[in-house]
């Protein structure tokens, strides 16, 4: 009886892991489809995190194995680096080199290249297809479960935390905790300015990082805080505030 319950609990944990990649990462990419910079950051984080559940290998090796296994058409593109470092047109141009049949468009500077929105949509579908297959492999291959549970202990996945209303003191506490941990990240070690946004909606605050003028951009990118928490293994806001 205990064994059956334990197996049931383990299966439910695996399903919750799988669900988080749709509810946090894929949905985040779709919400951000008009901002290639944010799409790149979330997609890179998805690959890094999901590869950790599937493969017991060093970071570079497991990321590359994930890409070669589930995103093979992008295998010659150095996809992870492209996603993590490219800005706007460079990202869509490089992804567009792999995609077939995406129409071109005239850019504001007179440059003709792949239509950005259609490139992002096509790549998002490829990424979701990859997650679908990877999820089946994780769900069906129970030999992967011990490693997945071990990875989960230090790299938690969870639903985003948009249903909490933070007071001004709590917002300050969160800023004081996360700021020194995020400042060394490559995105913030540029000439860009960045800060915090506690956007109210859906019954609570949705915490985003507001990044200005990164890579010469003239607009502000809004990157969900949970992207960095999942990537860097930081504490969740409720854990910070409970201390």
Order of alpha helices (4+ residues) and beta strands (2+ residues): alpha-alpha-alpha-alpha-alpha-alpha-beta-beta-alpha-alpha-alpha-beta-beta-beta-alpha-alpha
